[in-house]
Amino acid sequence: MSGHTDPVIVHLRDRILDADGGVEEDYNYLVYDFGDDHIARAYLDTPGRVAVMRQGPVPDAVLAYLRLRFDVIDQLGPSGYQTIWTA
């Protein structure tokens, strides 16, 4: 991995409001930026699962990092997200 060794982790929260101003959807998640366009996202309501947000090979160092922290790794594929690893 030619990006950073450890990811930059950003905690984000997106709220989608309905027409009356109430919360319709609430996304609370962590973004893991490994550099070189290798991004993963973990939603806090499913703490054992992470998704790699791009198609193609995932560097071994990125997979090793994610395997230590999550029970399930999904990856964006041609037909949506697919599980590529489970503990």
N, C-alpha and C positions, 0 to 999 in steps of 0.2 A: 504494500500500500504506500503510494508516494505522498499521500496526504498526511495529516497529523496522526501520531501514534494513538492517542486517546481522543475520543470524540469531544466536540464542543456540544454540550447538552443545553437545550433551551426548553423551558416550561412555558407552554402556551395554553390559552383557554379561549375558545370561540363560542359565543352565544348567539343563537339565531332567535330573533324575537318574532312573535306572531303580530297580527294586525292590531291587537289590543295592547301591545307592549310587554306581554308575558313571554317567558322563556319557552320557545318551542323545541329547540335542540340545544344541548350543552356538550361541547367537546373539550375535554381536559386531557392534555397529552404532552409527552416529551418528544422532542426532535433530537436525534443523534446525528450530528454532522461529522463524518469521517474524512471530509475533503474529497477532492476529485469526483464530485457529484455523487458520492455514496452517502445516502441519507436513509435513516430508519426512523419509524414513528411508533411509539407505544402509547396507547390510550390508558389512562389511569383506572378506568373501570374494568379493564382486563389486564392486570399487571403481569401476567405470565406470558403474554403474547406480544410480539413485535413484528413490524412489517418493513421490509426493505422496499424503498419507494422507486426502484428502477429495475428495468429488465437487464439481462445479461449476467455474466459471471460476477460473483461476489468475492472480493479478495479474502483469502484465508484468514488474515488478521481480523477483518471485520466479523466474519463468521465466528471465530474463536471468542472474540469479545462478547458477541450477542449470546452465544451458547452458555457462557458463564452466568448470564443474567436473566435469561428467559427460558421457558419450557417449550415454546413454539415459535418458530421463525417462518413467517410468510414472505413471499416476494411477488411483486407485480410481474405478471406474465402477459402473454398475448390475449388471454381471455379473462383477465382480472387477477386477483390475488390467489396464489396457490401456496400450500404449506410445503416448505423445502426441508424442514428439520423439526423433529420433536424429541424431547428428552426421554 
